[in-house]
Amino acid sequence: MPANRRFRNVTRIGPVQVATSYDGRGCEKHTAACTAPRCGFSADYDSRSAAELAARTHRCPVR
């Protein structure tokens, strides 16, 4: 069953989108996900600055 998340505060840094949501336990999580085709990068972080740093330093392996 997929997680039903409501993302807020969505920003885009290059091909990566950074958003804030709540996980299943009610804790705030920050997600960075690449929107490039066939890239597949996504990760959850505890702080917004960590997610934005990951978005800025991400390099897609598929070009």
Number of C-alpha atoms within 10 A of each C-alpha: 3 4 7 9 11 10 14 12 9 13 13 16 16 12 15 24 18 24 21 23 18 15 15 10 6 8 9 14 17 24 24 27 21 22 16 14 10 11 14 13 16 16 14 18 16 13 13 18 11 15 24 22 12 20 24 14 9 17 14 16 9 9 8
